[in-house]
């Protein structure tokens, strides 16, 4: 596919300093101008001031100007206007605004992300002794957890059909799995999903998700974030069915959820993947504690619907 990665997201929040401190503690590196970097992906999160919390922008990498031209034609054919600043396509980007969520999507010509291989942690099992005479590396690690890259973003929309069509038929995302007629797991890379579109009573940012090395880093990262801050806990530890990844969700001071994840499904050959239509709890998790009501319906949704302060 011509799309190859989720480059970055911009999130608007009412409490900028407090939220910035949270993501620094989460393991992202402050880089100035509201930007935060991951270990492998570079500048991938930007925080900006906003009256209520919201997803402002996401940027997606493409290979060439031809890919931008194809996306422009698809978007125009669907009736989605494309912002065409003079020379923007030649300069390597295009911008379109998804009308239901007011999220700005930018496609830009960018190099593909190459991640150096992280050695697999040895695990012992029945008849399989990969580690002898020493403790597991996961219990010996020290220092803070630092996310490797931004994996995906989940956005609620008041017009599921329009938002899904914008990302899928307009920008060119591919469908990995569906949740009946209320959810679409969409990918712009080999990861199982980079955007999840969910039907919701108000358009809002549900969560961003950040890759770490393995399940020990998921647990270590969440445990460190919860030390002295139990109110940050949302849901975890568990393993999803869609995507298969381990997860633990936390809440930032603005009310957005942030996820540590590892072991995401990878789709290299699109023809070998068959999307499922998931129902009930299977669409959310394979094992782990059941999701709390606040995960499905965040506590501030009513305030967001009335335009009140969301943080």
Secondary structure, 3 states (H helix, E strand, C coil): CCEEEEEEEEEEECCHHHHHHHHHHHCCEEEECCEEEECCCEEEEEEEECCCCEEEEEEEEECCHHHHHHHHHHHHHCCCCEECCCCHHHHCEEEEEECCCCEEEEEEECCCCCCCCCCCCCCCECCECCCCCCCCHHHHCCCCCCCCEEEEEEEEECCHHHHHHHHHHHHCCEEEEEECCCEEEEECCCECCCEEEEECCCCEEEEEEEECCCHHHHHHHHHHHHCCCHHHEEEEEEECCCCCCEEEEEECCCCCEEEEEECCCECCCHHHCCCCEECHHHHCCCEECCCCHHHHCCCCHHHHHHCCCCC
